[in-house]
Amino acid sequence: MTIRVGILGGSGYGGGELLRLLLFHPHVEIAWVTAHEHAGRSVADVHPNLRRLTELPLLPMATPESIGRLAEEADCVFLALPHGRSMELVPYIPDGVKVIDLAGDFRLKDREAFETYYGKPHRAPEHLNQFVYGLTELHRAEIARASRVANPGCFATAVLLGLAPLVAARRLVGAVIADAKTGSSGAGAKPLETTHHPRRANSFFAYKPFAHQHLPEITETLARLSDESWSERLLLQVHSAPVVRGIFASLYLTLAEPMTAEEIGDLFRRFYAEDFFIRLLGPNVSPDITWVKHTNFCDIGWAVQGTRAVVFTAIDNLVKGAAGQAVQNMNVMFGWEETTGLTWPGSHP
């Protein structure tokens, strides 16, 4: 079975990663790709790593008036757009076309939380409940039945995969501190004052304390896992690191009862027994973002001392934190082997 896919927003980093992965997917034909500023150019001009691999043009960005006709040429549409753009187009995509949104427009069920953390009104609130939250390892069965999937944020992916086994087993008490660092590619292809290379290359700084837009999707998901509120228990602090790719998260925890490192490892192994893209490194072994670059893996390590524990996770923010997980979700939605088109290794060194 081969399907035709369309990509809305193919000129950014997320769209470029989707193209890199989907061009080699055995069950996919890319029907069309749109862009805003780069419309009229070729994909290979904008993404020079794809030269000789595709002759696809970048079409003008779809509008609410044109998206219906364009979407009818595809079986699945990926939206790799800035936050706030997907909600303008999703209501006009035919019901028979599967949708995977890489932005934050449909991740939250709570409209007020969206408007608080994204700073804009939600213009398609009637569609919020149509979307399944697409953290594949946690919601695989729902994704398999879904026609609309909201891909998680990159920080949310790194934090949730590190916390989920312990939260689901109700092994934690008190507050959890999630301390996460990210590379500059997470801010997108268009440079801003805080992402421009001369500022970023030799600096390290925190941003959005208590206000990062991935916080409410993390607490919503933890509440589903544990049947208790996490809005006052999770502190997420993110930092800008002088690297291009990767997220490294350190999760500081208090256990309800003392556990050994081996017991934590057994808990994680049982929880992720069927999950190819979760690599458990063992106790007192730290992940390294260089090991996961360009891959769809999440590497996890941990350490424990009595009731104090720390879990470490590392992902590529553009792959497992964005395009790779979107392709993983597409595989689940169409009933293919989940790893199809995604078993790319990283490089070492």
C-alpha positions as CSV (number, residue, x, y, z in Angstrom):
1,M,0.0,0.0,0.0
2,T,1.3,3.4,-1.0
3,I,-0.3,6.7,0.2
4,R,0.1,10.2,-1.1
5,V,1.0,12.9,1.5
6,G,1.1,16.6,1.5
7,I,3.2,18.9,3.6
8,L,2.0,22.4,4.6
9,G,5.1,24.4,5.5
10,G,8.0,22.6,3.8
11,S,10.6,25.3,4.0
12,G,11.3,25.3,7.8
13,Y,13.4,22.9,9.7
14,G,10.5,20.7,10.7
15,G,9.3,20.5,7.1
16,G,12.8,19.8,5.9
17,E,13.1,16.8,8.3
18,L,9.7,15.5,7.1
19,L,11.0,15.6,3.6
20,R,14.2,13.9,4.5
21,L,12.4,11.0,6.1
22,L,9.4,10.7,3.8
23,L,11.5,10.7,0.6
24,F,12.8,7.3,1.7
25,H,9.6,5.9,3.2
26,P,8.6,2.7,1.3
27,H,4.9,3.4,1.5
28,V,4.8,7.2,0.8
29,E,4.7,9.3,-2.3
30,I,4.9,13.1,-1.6
31,A,2.1,14.7,-3.6
32,W,2.9,18.3,-2.8
33,V,4.7,20.7,-0.5
34,T,3.8,24.3,0.2
35,A,5.8,27.2,1.6
36,H,5.2,30.8,2.4
37,E,8.3,32.9,1.7
38,H,10.0,30.4,-0.5
39,A,7.1,29.5,-2.8
40,G,8.1,29.1,-6.4
41,R,11.6,27.7,-5.5
42,S,12.5,24.0,-5.5
43,V,12.7,21.9,-2.3
44,A,16.4,21.3,-3.1
45,D,17.1,25.0,-3.3
46,V,15.8,25.6,0.2
47,H,17.1,22.3,1.6
48,P,20.4,21.7,-0.2
49,N,20.9,18.4,1.7
50,L,18.1,17.0,-0.5
51,R,19.8,17.9,-3.9
52,R,19.5,15.0,-6.4
53,L,17.0,13.4,-4.2
54,T,13.9,15.3,-5.2
55,E,12.7,17.7,-7.9
56,L,9.6,18.8,-5.9
57,P,8.6,22.5,-6.2
58,L,7.4,24.5,-3.2
59,L,3.9,25.6,-4.0
60,P,2.3,28.7,-2.6
61,M,0.9,28.4,1.0
62,A,-2.6,27.0,1.1
63,T,-5.5,29.3,2.2
64,P,-8.8,28.3,3.8
65,E,-10.3,28.6,0.3
66,S,-7.7,26.4,-1.4
67,I,-6.8,23.8,1.2
68,G,-9.8,21.6,0.6
69,R,-8.9,21.1,-3.1
70,L,-5.2,20.6,-2.3
71,A,-5.9,18.1,0.5
72,E,-8.1,16.0,-1.7
73,E,-4.9,15.1,-3.6
74,A,-3.5,13.4,-0.5
75,D,-4.4,10.7,2.0
76,C,-2.5,12.3,4.8
77,V,-1.5,16.0,5.4
78,F,1.3,17.1,7.7
79,L,1.1,20.7,9.0
80,A,4.6,22.0,9.8
81,L,3.5,25.6,10.4
82,P,4.1,28.3,13.1
83,H,1.8,28.1,16.1
84,G,-1.6,29.6,15.3
85,R,-1.7,28.8,11.5
86,S,-3.0,25.2,11.7
87,M,-6.3,26.3,13.3
88,E,-7.0,28.5,10.3
89,L,-6.7,25.5,7.9
90,V,-7.8,22.4,9.7
91,P,-11.5,23.1,9.6
92,Y,-11.4,23.1,5.8
93,I,-9.5,19.8,5.4
94,P,-11.9,17.0,4.3
95,D,-12.8,14.5,7.0
96,G,-11.5,11.6,4.9
97,V,-7.9,13.0,4.9
98,K,-5.8,12.1,7.9
99,V,-4.1,15.1,9.6
100,I,-0.9,15.3,11.7
101,D,-0.2,18.7,13.1
102,L,3.3,19.5,14.3
103,A,2.4,22.8,15.9
104,G,0.7,23.4,19.2
105,D,-2.7,24.4,18.0
106,F,-4.5,21.2,19.0
107,R,-2.4,19.7,21.7
108,L,-4.4,21.0,24.6
109,K,-8.0,20.1,25.4
110,D,-8.4,23.2,27.6
111,R,-9.1,26.2,25.4
112,E,-8.3,28.7,28.2
113,A,-4.9,27.0,28.8
114,F,-4.1,27.4,25.1
115,E,-5.0,31.1,25.1
116,T,-2.9,31.6,28.3
117,Y,0.2,29.9,27.1
118,Y,0.2,30.7,23.4
119,G,-1.1,34.3,23.9
120,K,-3.8,34.2,21.2
121,P,-7.4,33.2,20.9
122,H,-8.2,29.7,19.6
123,R,-10.2,30.2,16.4
124,A,-11.2,26.5,16.0
125,P,-12.1,25.3,19.5
126,E,-14.8,22.9,18.2
127,H,-11.9,20.8,16.7
128,L,-9.9,20.4,19.8
129,N,-11.6,17.2,20.9
130,Q,-11.1,15.7,17.4
131,F,-7.3,15.5,17.9
132,V,-5.5,12.7,19.8
133,Y,-2.3,13.7,21.6
134,G,0.4,12.0,19.6
135,L,3.0,10.8,22.1
136,T,3.2,7.5,20.4
137,E,4.6,5.4,23.3
138,L,1.7,6.5,25.5
139,H,-1.2,6.8,23.2
140,R,-0.6,4.2,20.5
141,A,-4.0,2.6,20.6
142,E,-5.8,5.9,20.3
143,I,-3.5,7.1,17.5
144,A,-4.3,3.9,15.5
145,R,-8.0,4.8,15.5
146,A,-7.5,8.5,14.9
147,S,-7.8,10.7,11.8
148,R,-6.5,13.8,13.5
149,V,-3.2,13.7,15.6
150,A,-1.5,16.6,17.4
151,N,2.2,15.9,17.6
152,P,3.7,16.7,21.0
153,G,6.2,19.5,21.7
154,C,9.8,18.6,21.8
155,F,10.3,19.5,25.5
156,A,7.1,17.6,26.3
157,T,8.4,14.5,24.5
158,A,11.7,14.5,26.4
159,V,10.1,15.2,29.8
160,L,7.1,12.8,29.5
161,L,9.1,9.8,28.3
162,G,11.3,10.2,31.4
163,L,8.5,10.6,33.8
164,A,5.7,8.3,32.5
165,P,6.7,5.0,34.0
166,L,7.2,6.4,37.5
167,V,4.0,8.5,37.3
168,A,1.9,5.7,36.0
169,A,3.1,3.5,38.8
170,R,2.4,6.2,41.4
171,R,6.0,6.1,42.7
172,L,6.5,9.9,43.1
173,V,5.6,12.4,45.8
174,G,6.0,16.1,45.9
175,A,7.2,18.4,43.3
176,V,9.1,17.4,40.1
177,I,11.7,19.7,38.6
178,A,12.2,19.3,34.9
179,D,15.4,21.1,33.8
180,A,15.8,20.9,30.0
181,K,18.3,22.3,27.5
182,T,17.7,22.7,23.8
183,G,19.6,23.5,20.7
184,S,19.0,26.5,18.5
185,S,17.1,24.6,15.7
186,G,14.1,24.4,18.0
187,A,13.5,28.1,17.5
188,G,12.9,27.6,13.7
189,A,14.7,28.6,10.5
190,K,14.0,32.3,10.8
191,P,16.7,33.9,13.1
192,L,15.5,36.0,16.1
193,E,17.5,38.1,18.5
194,T,17.9,35.2,20.9
195,T,18.5,32.5,18.2
196,H,20.9,34.4,15.9
197,H,24.3,32.6,15.8
198,P,26.5,35.4,17.2
199,R,24.2,35.5,20.3
200,R,23.7,31.8,20.6
201,A,27.0,30.2,19.8
202,N,28.8,31.1,23.1
203,S,26.0,31.7,25.5
204,F,23.7,29.8,27.8
205,F,20.6,31.2,29.3
206,A,17.1,30.3,30.7
207,Y,13.9,31.5,29.2
208,K,10.1,31.4,29.8
209,P,10.1,30.6,33.5
210,F,6.7,29.2,34.6
211,A,5.4,30.1,31.1
212,H,6.6,27.7,28.5
213,Q,3.9,26.6,26.1
214,H,4.8,22.9,26.5
215,L,4.1,22.9,30.3
216,P,0.3,22.5,30.1
217,E,0.5,19.6,27.6
218,I,2.9,17.8,30.0
219,T,0.6,18.3,33.0
220,E,-2.5,17.3,31.1
221,T,-0.8,14.0,30.1
222,L,0.6,13.3,33.6
223,A,-2.9,13.8,35.0
224,R,-4.3,11.2,32.6
225,L,-1.6,8.8,33.6
226,S,-2.1,9.2,37.4
227,D,-5.7,10.5,37.8
228,E,-4.4,13.5,39.8
229,S,-3.6,17.1,39.1
230,W,0.0,18.0,38.2
231,S,-0.5,21.7,37.6
232,E,1.1,22.7,40.9
233,R,3.6,19.8,41.1
234,L,5.7,20.2,37.9
235,L,8.2,22.9,37.5
236,L,9.5,23.1,33.9
237,Q,12.6,25.3,33.3
238,V,14.1,25.4,29.8
239,H,17.4,26.7,28.7
240,S,19.1,27.7,25.5
241,A,22.3,25.7,24.9
242,P,25.1,26.6,22.4
243,V,24.3,23.6,20.2
244,V,22.2,23.2,17.0
245,R,20.3,19.9,17.6
246,G,19.2,18.1,20.7
247,I,17.3,18.3,24.0
248,F,18.8,17.1,27.2
249,A,16.4,16.9,30.2
250,S,17.3,16.3,33.9
251,L,14.2,15.3,35.9
252,Y,14.6,15.7,39.7
253,L,12.3,13.5,41.7
254,T,11.3,12.3,45.1
255,L,10.2,8.7,45.4
256,A,7.3,7.7,47.7
257,E,9.5,4.9,49.0
258,P,13.2,4.1,48.5
259,M,14.0,2.2,45.3
260,T,17.3,0.8,44.0
261,A,18.6,1.7,40.6
262,E,17.8,-1.9,39.5
263,E,14.2,-1.5,40.6
264,I,13.8,1.7,38.6
265,G,15.4,0.0,35.6
266,D,12.9,-2.9,35.9
267,L,10.0,-0.5,36.0
268,F,11.2,1.3,32.9
269,R,11.9,-2.0,31.0
270,R,8.4,-3.3,31.7
271,F,6.7,0.0,30.8
272,Y,8.7,0.3,27.5
273,A,9.0,-3.4,26.7
274,E,7.4,-2.9,23.2
275,D,8.9,0.4,22.4
276,F,11.7,0.2,19.8
277,F,12.6,3.9,20.0
278,I,13.2,4.0,23.8
279,R,16.8,3.0,24.6
280,L,17.4,2.4,28.3
281,L,21.1,3.0,29.1
282,G,21.1,1.8,32.7
283,P,21.8,3.3,36.1
284,N,24.4,6.0,36.5
285,V,24.8,6.3,32.7
286,S,24.0,9.7,31.2
287,P,22.6,10.0,27.7
288,D,24.4,12.2,25.2
289,I,22.6,14.3,22.6
290,T,25.3,13.3,20.0
291,W,24.1,9.7,20.2
292,V,20.5,10.6,19.2
293,K,21.1,13.3,16.6
294,H,19.3,12.7,13.3
295,T,17.5,9.7,14.9
296,N,14.0,9.0,16.3
297,F,15.4,7.5,19.6
298,C,15.0,8.7,23.1
299,D,17.9,7.6,25.3
300,I,17.2,7.4,29.1
301,G,19.5,7.0,32.1
302,W,18.9,7.4,35.8
303,A,20.4,7.6,39.2
304,V,19.0,7.1,42.7
305,Q,19.9,7.6,46.3
306,G,17.2,6.4,48.7
307,T,14.1,8.4,47.9
308,R,16.0,10.9,45.7
309,A,16.2,10.2,42.0
310,V,17.1,11.8,38.8
311,V,16.1,10.7,35.3
312,F,18.0,11.9,32.2
313,T,16.6,11.9,28.7
314,A,18.0,12.9,25.4
315,I,16.3,13.3,22.0
316,D,16.8,15.1,18.7
317,N,14.3,18.0,18.9
318,L,13.7,17.9,15.1
319,V,13.2,14.1,14.8
320,K,11.8,12.4,17.9
321,G,10.7,15.9,19.1
322,A,9.0,16.7,15.8
323,A,9.2,15.2,12.3
324,G,10.3,11.7,13.3
325,Q,7.5,11.3,15.8
326,A,5.1,12.6,13.2
327,V,6.1,9.9,10.8
328,Q,6.0,7.3,13.6
329,N,2.4,8.4,14.2
330,M,1.6,8.2,10.5
331,N,2.8,4.6,10.5
332,V,0.5,3.7,13.4
333,M,-2.4,5.5,11.8
334,F,-2.0,3.5,8.6
335,G,-1.3,0.2,10.3
336,W,2.3,-0.2,9.2
337,E,5.2,-1.3,11.3
338,E,5.9,1.6,13.6
339,T,9.6,1.8,12.7
340,T,9.1,2.0,8.9
341,G,11.3,4.6,7.4
342,L,12.7,5.6,10.8
343,T,15.6,3.2,11.6
344,W,18.3,5.7,10.8
345,P,21.2,5.5,13.2
346,G,23.1,8.5,14.5
347,S,26.8,9.0,13.9
348,H,29.7,8.4,16.2
349,P,31.8,10.3,16.9
